[in-house]
Amino acid sequence: MNRKNLLQHIRDFFAPQKKEELQDEVIVKFLRILEDVRAEDMSCDEMFNRLDEFVEQEVESHDAEKLMPLVREHLDMCSHCEEEYEALLDVLENTK
């Protein structure tokens, strides 16, 4: 989705709640803040600190993706962390 379509989507989302028109620069600032927060929230180091819990939730048949969505998102984007996840999952599944 390009920036123009994304801005329109955000306007449409807020339109029923407020009739005021959102300015493009406000929306762009909002998107930048979200990008910064998301980037800061899950580095590889932090993901490794949470990986054990994530894998344990999956092995115990809990919905780990709903409980820890940023971990799942990071794994989807980072092949190195995905490899660590797969190895840990394999170990835990084969020891139970």
Order of alpha helices (4+ residues) and beta strands (2+ residues): alpha-alpha-alpha-alpha-alpha-alpha
